[in-house]
Amino acid sequence: MFDKLKRTLSDAVKSISEKELNEKDIDKVFFDMQVALLESDVASEVIDHLAETMKKDLVGKKLEKGQNAQKIVGSQLQEYLMRMFEKAGMVDLTSSIKAKKGRNEPYAIVFLGINGTGKTTTIAKVANMLKKQGFSVVIAAGDTHRAGAIEQVTEHASRLGIRVIAQRYGADPAAVGRDAILYARSHRIDAVLIDTAGRMQTSKNLMDEMNKIIRVVNPDLKIFVGDSLAGNDTINQAREFHQYTKFDCAILTKTDADVKGGAAISIVHITGKPILYLGMGQQYDDLTPFNAQSFVNSILGDSIA
């Protein structure tokens, strides 16, 4: 994964060989990196901020005997990325569900995103993970617009032995979510996972409907599901969805096939929200907690070794 971004950053820092880092050196590094970073799905505003911040920290820095310019720039880049991920914080889903369970209340999660990102499969993966952790789960079939959506989520739930709360197509999705919360409360269910209709972020009516769902359900967590292979489309979707919903975190799907890696950086920088999980395949167990340190190490490679 992330081979292109890793290669880009490594090649850029290896181009430095001076004993003192001057502005010309740093400008050359970022000129070489800019196009490749854009191709790796890193948003231009992220690149501009990265260049400005690192230039301020690096220009005029003298290299002591035995110091390696490549390692210094690589380490500076690592520090920049880690600060960004740390500022976004993290979501401890297990502890949060346990806290609500201790108050005899279900923990509600709304999943947001457009069609085709793997949102329904992601819900099934999260349900599977929570069930394996010992939590009871119910799924709300809140996508009452797309033909076959209720059957799709019901099929996943059936395979996992999980109850689905559903109504007819065309029903108010907010009512479906509310019914699922009431069911969970009366049956002592720990977590409610609420599917929503995949909607284009440019459709104001659908986004307003999504806001209604959020107001009625008042979820504990709002998760944006994005396709890591969709590049700038995913970044733009995340930006718009965050403006409408102020989602709490994101899950990136199809990352096992993502050789770029820039979407994770861009989404965190633009929204200030963390990546919660990475979808790594089609099986229910193919859900990996996002680890910022491992991610940064994987894309910087020998630039910081």
N, C-alpha and C positions, 0 to 999 in steps of 0.2 A: 504493500500500500504506500501511497504518497511518494512514489519513486521520483516523479518529476520535480516536486517541490524540494525534496532532499537533494537531488542532483543540482538544481538551480542554486540553492543556498551554498552548497559546498563549493561549487565552481566559483561563485562570486567572492567568497572570502579567501579562496586560494590565490586570487589575482593580486593580493596585497603583499608587498615584500619590502616596503620602505621601513626605515628605522623610526620615523616619526609619522604619525597619521595626519596628513594634511587634508584640506577640504577637497582638493583635486582627487585624492585617493578615494575618499568617501563618495564623492559625486560619481566617480567611475563605477564603484561597486553598485550603487543604486541604479545607475543607468543600465548596467548589465542585468540587474535583477528585475527591473520594472516590467519589461515585456513578459519575461518568463513567469513572474509572479501573477500578472494579469491572466496569463494562460493557465495558471494553476488555481484559478478561481479566488484569488485574493483581491478584494475590492480596491479600487484606486484610492479611495479615501484612507484605507488602512495602510497602503503603501506610502502615501504622502506623510501620514503621521509617523510611521516607522522611520522613514528617512529623516524627517525633521528631528525626532527624538534622538536617534542614534548619532546624527551629525553633531548635535549639541554635546553629546557625551564623549565622542571620539576624536573630534578635530583637535589637533595640538597635543594629543596624548603621546608621550615619549615612551619608547620601548626600552626597557632595561635589558642588560646583557642576558642572553638566553631566552628572552621572551619571544613568542611567536605571534606575529601580527594576525595570522589567520585565526589562531585560537582566541585572541583578544576580541576580534570582531564577532567570532562565533559565540563566545561567551556573552558578549553584549546583546546579541540577538536573542540568545536563550533567556537572558534576564528580562528583556523587553516582553517576550511572549509569555513568560511565566507571570510577570506582573499583571498582564492583561487577563490571564485565566484566573489568577488569584482574586483580582478585583471583582470578577463576575461571581465569585463565591461557588457554593456547591449546594446540592439538594440531597439530604439524607432521607431517602424515601422510606426505608425500613423503620427508622426511628420515628418519623412523622406519623406513619400508620399506627405504630405501637402507642404513640401518645394519644391519638384519637380513640383507639381501642380501649385505652385505660379510662376514657370518659364515656364509654359505651356509645360512641358515635362512629358512623362509617366515614372513611376517608374517600373523598370524591376527586376523581381526576378527569378532566376534559381533554380530549385529544383534538388538535386543530391542524389544518393543512389542506392542500388541494388534492384532487383525485390523482391517483397514479404514483403517489410517493411511498406506498406501502403502509399506509396508516392503519388499516384494519389488521393486517398481519402483525404490525407492531403492537397493537392492543392485545392480540393473542399472545405475543411473546411476553409482554409485561404481566398478563394474567397468569401465564405459565410460571414465570419467575416468582411471583408473589405466592402462588399456590405451593410451590416447592419450599418457600420460606415458612410455610405453615399458616398463611393468611387465607381466610375465606373471601371469595371474590364473586361479584355479579357484574355482568356487562349490560349496558343500556344501548339498544340499537337506535341511536339518535339520528342516523342517516335515513331519513324518511323520503328522500328525493330520488336517489339513484336506483334504478331498477336492479334488483338482485342484491342490493346492499344488506338488507335484513337477513336474507338467506346466507350470504357470505359470512357475516359475523356469527350467525347461529351455527353454521357448520364448524367454524373454528372452535366455538364454545362447546359444541357437542363432543368434539375430539378430546377436549381438555376436561370434560365433566363439569362444566360451569353453567350456571343458569343465565338465561338472557331475558331481559325485560324489553318487550317490543309492542308496538301498536301497528296500525295499518299504514300503508304508504300514503303520504300526504298529511299525516297527523302532525301535530305541533311537536317538534323535537324537544322543546323545553319541557313539555308535559311528560315525554318519555323519560327524560332525565330526572324529573321530579318524582315520577313513579318509582324509578330505580332506587332513589335515595330513601323513599318511604319504605320500600320493600326491604332494603338493607337494614334500616333502623329497626323494623319490626322482627326481622329474622336474625339479628345480631351478626350481620355480614360485615367484615372488616373493611373491604375496599370496593368502591363502585367505579368502574371504568366506562366512560361515556364516549361513544363514537359520535362524530358529527359529520354532516355532509361535506364532502370535499368541495371547496368553493374557491373560485378565483379571487385573489385579493383585490381585484379591481371592481368587483360586483358589490356596490354599496348595499343593495337589498339583502343579499346573502350575508354580508358582514354584519349588518344590523340584526339579522336573525340570530347570528352566532352570539352577538352581545346579549340578546334576550336570553339565550340558553344560559350564559354565564351569570346573568342577574338572577334568574330563577333558581338555578342549581347552587350558586355560590360555592364553586368548587374550591377545594384546598390547594389544588395544583392544576395549572394550565400548561400543557405540553405541546409545543409546535413540532410537527413531524416533517422533516425535509429530506429530499432525495439528494444525496451528496454528489450524484452524477449529473444533476441538472445545472450545476455551475451557477452562473449569475442569476438564473431564474430563481433558484432556491434562496439566494441572498436577498433578492428583491422581495420575494414572498415573506421571508422572515422579517424584513424591515416593515412591510405593510401590516402583517399580522400583529407585530408587536405594537405598532401605533394604535391599532384597533383594540387589542385585547390585553396588552401588557403581560404576555405569557411569561411563565416563570423559568422555563428551561426548554431545551430542544433535544430531540433524538434525530440523529442522522442515519438514514437507511442506505443500504447497498455500499457501505464503505469497504467491504472486502474487494470490490471491483474498482475502487477509487484510487487512481495512481497520482492524483493531484494533491488533495489534502487541504486546499485553501478555504473551502467552504466553512470548516470548523473555525478557523481563525477569523474569517469575515463576520460570521454570525455573532460570535462572542464580542467582537470589537463594536459592531454596529448596535447590537441590542443590549449589551452589558449583562446578558444572561448566560448561564453555563450550559455546556453540552452534558446531558445526563447519561445517555447510552449511545452506543454505536450498533446499528444493525449489521450483522456480518454474514447473512445468508437467509435461506428460506425456512430453516427448521426452527421449531419453537425455542430451542436452547440457544439460538444464534443471536444473543443479545449480550453485549459486553459493556460494563461500566466504563465511562470515559475517564481516562487518567491523563491529566494535563502533562505531567512530567514525562510519562512514557511517550505521549504524542510528540512533545517537543524534541525529545531525544531521537525519536524515529525519523523526524524530518531534517534534523541538523546533522545526524550521523557523525562522521569523523571530523566535522567542523569544530566540535567542542571536545573531542577525545584527547 
